[in-house]
Each structure stands twice: as structure tokens, then as C-alpha cells.
């Protein structure tokens, strides 16, 4: 019984794998590349419509908590950071951005998935 309890604790406390790859920004202004830095998840702009934005961290300080990734997202439109969370499902990031009582939902599609659809 003790072995089963220890095995269960190890299984449930393992870190969530960090999502990797490139995701298309739905407004067609570029792509976000996810990467790990100091144990947290970040997302930088690559192949942006505005070349000055390339390499800029749009997703910052994301950590896996309970059942989702929680951190901050930068809005170029508002020039401001907002609280955000996301789940990865079927090669998509389902993002919820929070600004006070307001919430906005975004879906970013993994680039590999987009290439398969166009073929």
C-alpha cells in the first residue's frame, strides 16, 4: 500500500511537458515560437509582419498550475501586459486573456497543422 501511494504521488507531481513549436497569430501578423527559459514558458514573435517585433516576448513567465499554463501576454495594440492562461489541445493553444472583469479568448494554431491543411 505504501509503494502504491508513493508511486501515485510521483505520477501526479511530475511537471507538465513544456509545449514547443510555432503557432500562427490569427490576425496574420506573424508567428509565436514557444521556448523554455529558467523553467518557465515564453513565446517570442518570429516572421512578424512588422520586422521590429521579431524576437519580442509576447508570452512571459508561464508556469503550469493545476490544469493550465498561467502567465502574462503582451498586447501590441494596447502596449500592455495582461494576465493570461492557456491549455494545449489538438495542436492549438486555447488562450484566455483577462483584463479586470473582461475576458477574451484566442486560438493559436500550430504551424505544422496549418501546413497539412493547405496541402
Secondary structure, 3 states (H helix, E strand, C coil): CHHHHHHHHHHHHCCCCCCCEEEECCCCCCEEEEEEECCEEEEEEECCCCHHHCCCEEEEEEEEECCEEEEEEEECCCCEEEEEEEEEECCEEEEEEEECCEEEEEEEEEHHHHHHHHC
